Amino acid sequence: METKKGYQAIAKYLLVSPSKVRPVANLVRGKAYPEAVAILEAMPQKGARLILKVLKSAGANALNTNRKLDEDSLYVAALLVDDGPRMKRVWARSHGKRDILLKRMSHITVVVDEKVKVGK
């Protein structure tokens, strides 16, 4: 999907806490597309795998256009990790009481764009 600021991909309702994904997102935000893919493939976190999947989708959206873009000319223009809805589960406690367990979800948005070439 092409936007004014590049090509984007969105993954919604991912069952991982946004606070666990944001440190991974901070490492690749603003980097070149091939470098960002290499960084994410080397990381063991679940959030890295999820961001990598969305990043590759955004890259495919950019490469499969009629503009004949090259993979090396792309960079990560924006990477947003937003809160999704929370699933509420009951956790039984002693004496007939209970606690609420919140299972947090994330929405990940990745925008890749072409580097602006400055030449004479």
N, C-alpha and C positions, 0 to 999 in steps of 0.2 A: 504494500500500500504506500503510495507516494504522498507525502505531505509537503507543505511549503518549505520545511527545513530538512528534507531528506526522505529516506525510506524507513518505515517503521514496522515493527512486529510487536504484538502484545500477547502475553500469556496471563490468563486470569485464574483465580481460585486455586493457586498452588499451595499445597499443604506444607508450608514452612513459614516460620516466623520472619517478618520483615527485618527484625533486629539482627537475625543471623545472616541475612542475605546482603544487607547494606555494606558491611565491611568488605565483602568480596566485590561488590559493585564499585566501590570507591577505587579499587586497584586498576580497573580497566576503563574507567570513564575518561574520555578524551584521547585515548590511545589509538594507534593505527589498527585497522581491522585484523590483519594477520598477527600482529603482536598481541592483541587482546585475545584472539582465539588460542594462541600458544600459551598464554598465561593461564587461561581458564582450564585448558586441558591438563595442565600440570597440577592443579589444585585438588585436594581430596574432599572438599566440602560439598554437601548436597546443593547448596546455593550456586556453586560454581557450575555444576552440571546443568541446572535449570537456566541460568543466565546464558550459558554457552548455546543451549538449544534455541533460545529466543534470538541471540545474536546471529547465529547461522541462518535463521529464518529471515531476519532483516537484511542480511547480506545477500541472500538469494533473491529477495524482493528487489534489491538494488541491481543485481547483476542480470536479472532476467527482464530488463526493460529494453526499449529500443534505443537507448542512449549510448550503448556499447561501453559501459563502465568497466574498469579494470579493478580487480580485487585489491591491488596495491594502492589504488587511489582513494580508498574508503577509510573513514575513521569513525569512531564511536562519538556521535555528536551529542547524544543524550542517553542516559540510562537512569530510569526512575524505578524505585521499588516502593510501592504504595501498600497501605493496609487494605486487606480484603475483609470480608465478614468473619465473624468468630463463631466456631461451633462450640456450644456449651454442653458439657458432659457432667454428670453427677459422680462424685467421688465419695463413697461411703466412709463414714468416720464412726468412732465409738459412740455408744449411748444413743443410737438412732439418729445421729446428726449427719450432716453432709457438707461437702465443700463443692464449689463449682470449678471445674477444670475447663479452661479456655484453650481451644485449639485454634491458633491464629493462622490466617491465610494471607497470601501476598498476591499482588498484581505487579508484573514486571513489564515495563515498556522500554524497548531499545530503538533508538533512531540512529541510523548510519547515514552519512552524507559524504559527498565527494570533496576532497581537499581542493581549496581554491588555488589555482596555479597563478603565480605572480611572475610574469616574464616581461622582457623588453621587446 
